C-alpha cells in the first residue's frame, strides 16, 4: 500500500505533535490515517522522514520518526518557467503539471495577448496562495522533495535576464537543438495562444534570448509549457 506524503513546513524532529485542526482533519479523514499508520513528511527544503502515528484525536496528532530518508535532486538543470497568464483553470493545470515534471521556479507573465494591464490587479495574494497550494499538492503526489517558488505576475517588459530561451512557432530551430549547461538556471518563456507581440519578441531578442519552436501541431499554451519543460529536463545532458 502506498504511504502518504505530506508537506510539513516546520523542522522534522524525532517527535512531532500537530495541533492544527485543519491538518489533523486532512490526515484523519482525507488520508484515513490512524494510530500505527505510517506516513512520510517532507519540508520542501530537502528533508524527508518516515513517521508512525503514535496518538491521534481531534485536537492532537503525535508522530514518532522511524527513519530519515535519503533524497537526491533528480535534475541538474533548473528551469525558471515564465508562463503567460491564461484562463484560470488552464493556469492551474499548467502550474500543477510544471511542478510534477520538475520546474525549479515559476514566474507568471502578463503579455499583450494574454491579459490586459488592468486585469493584472485581479492576481492578488489570494491567487498566489491558491497557486502555492496547487504546487504543494503536486509535490506531495509526484514525490518531489523541493517546493518550487512561484512569484507574483510581472509584465513582459519587466523581464531583466540575459540568458534563456522563448518559444516561437516561427523560430528557425527546434527546441531539441538548444544548447544548455547543467547546474545553471535556464529561463524558459512561454507565450499565450496568440503568441508574443512583435515588440515582445524584439525585447527578448535584445536581451540575448534565443527562440525555438516545438514543431507542429501548434500546442495550447499550457501544454507547450509542460512539454518544453519536460523535454529540456529529461533529455540526455
N, C-alpha and C positions, 0 to 999 in steps of 0.2 A: 504493500500500500504506500502511496506517495506521501511523504512527510511535508506538511505545510511550511512554507517560507513566509516569514512575517518581518516587515520593516520595523525596526525599533531604533529611534534616533539617539538614544542615550548610550552610555557606556555599557558594554556587555560584560558584567561582572559574573562571578561564580554563582551568586544567588540574586534573583530578581523578584521584586514584588510589584505587580502592576495594580494601580488603583484607579486608573482612568476607566470610567464606566462604559464609554463608547468602545474602547478597545477590548475590554472584557466581554462585552456583549458580542462583538465581532468574533472573538476567539471561541466563545462558548456556543453561540447559536449559528453563526455562518460557517465556521470551520468545524464545528462539532467536537471541539477539544474538551477533554475532561481530565480528572486525576489519572496519572500514569500515562497520559498521552505525550508523545514526543513531538517537538516542533523545532524548526530552525529559525533563529533570529539573526538578522544582519543589520548593520547600522549605516549602510550605504557609503562607508568610507574604507572598506577593505576588511572589516572584522565580521566573522560569521561563526556562530556556535550552535551546537546541538543541545537542546534542553529537554528536560522532562518536567511535566507539571506535577508539583507535589501537593498543591492545595488549590481549590478554586471554589468561590462562591460569588454572589452578586456584587460584592464590594472589593474583593481582593483575589488576585491570581498569583500564586507563588511558583517560581521555576528554579530548578537546580541544573547547573551546567553539567552535561555528560562529557562533551568533547569539544575541543577547539578545531574547527575545520580549516584545512589548508586550501587557500584560494590563489588563483593566478589570474592575471589580466589576459583576457582572450586575444585582444588585438593590440599590436604595437602602434598601429596608425590610430590617431584620434581625430575624428571628424567633428568639426563645429558646423552644424547644419543651419542654413539660413533659408527657411521655407517662407514663401509669400503667404500672407493671410488669405485663407479661403473660407468657405462656409463652415459653420461651427462643427457639425458632425464630421465633415471631411477633415477638418483641422485636428479634431480629437483623434481620429483614426490615424492620421499622419504621425502625431506625437507618440501614440501608443506603439505603432509598428516601428518607427525610427528608434525608439528605446529598445524594443525587442531585438532588433538586428545589431545594435551596438554603437549608436552615435554617442559622442562624448558630451556635447553641449548643443543646445537649440536656441537660436536667435530668430524669432519670427520677424518678418519684414512687411512693411507697408509699401506696396508698389503702386504705380499709376493704374494698372489694370486689375488690381485685386480689391483694394479698399480705399475709399476716399480719405483725405486727411481728417475730415470731421468724424468719421466712423472710428478712428483710432482711439478716441476718448472712451469708447464703449469697452475697451480692453482694460478693465480696472484690475485692482489687486485681487478681486474675487475670481476673475477669469484666470489669473496667474495661479492662484491656489487650486483651481479646478484642473489646470494642466499638470500641476505638480502631483496631484492625486492620481492622475492617469499614469504619470511616469512611475510613481511608486508601485502601483498595481502591476504595471508591465514588468517591472524589475522582480517583483515577488513571483510572478508567473514564469518568467523566462530564465530565472536563475542568475541574473546579473548581480554583481557584488557592489558596484558603484552606482550611485544615483546621478544620472545626467542633470546638469544645471540648465534651467530654462530661464531666459531673460524676458523682460517686458519688450513688446514690439518697438521697433525703430523704423524710421523711413529709410528707403534705399539710399538716399543721398547722404545719410549719416554714416554709412559704412566707411570705416577707416582701417583697411587692411592692405597689405602689399603682397600677399600670396594667396593662391587658391584658384578655384575654377567656378564657372557657372554654366548651366545647361542652356543650350540654344538650338532649336530644331534646324536652324540654318548654318550651324557651325560646320566646318570642313572635316574635323576629326572626331572619331568615335571615342567615347569615354575610356574604352579599353586601352587607348594609346596614351593616356595621361601619365606623365612621369611624376611619381610621388616618392617621398622618402619616409622610411619608418621613423618612429619616435618623433614625429612632428605633428602639429595640429594643422589639419587641412581644412580650409574654409570652402564649403560647398554651398553654392547659392542656387535655389530652385525658384523659377518664376511661376506665376499664376497660369491658368489655362489660356489666357490671352497672350502669354509671353511677356517679355520685357519691352518697355518702350525704347525707341531709338536713343533717347537721352540716357536711359539707364544702362543700356548696353555699352554706350560710349564711356560712361562713367566707370564701369567695371574694367573695361579695356585700358583706360587711362591709369587705373590703379595697378595695372600689371596682371590682371586676372585673365586666364585663358578660357575660351569657350569650347564646349564639346556637346555632341549630340548622343542620344541613345538609340538612334535609328528608328525606322517605322516599325509598328504603328505608333502614332503620337499618343503618349500616355496622359492621363489626368495628372494634375499637379501633385496630389498626394501619393499616387502610385509612382511617379517619376522620382520623388524624394526618397522613397523606400528602396526602389530598385537601384538607383545610383549609389546610395549609401551602402547597400549590401554588396554591390559589385566591387566597390573600392575596398571594402573591409575584408572581403573573403578571397579576393584574387591573390595569386601567389606573389609574394613580395621578393 
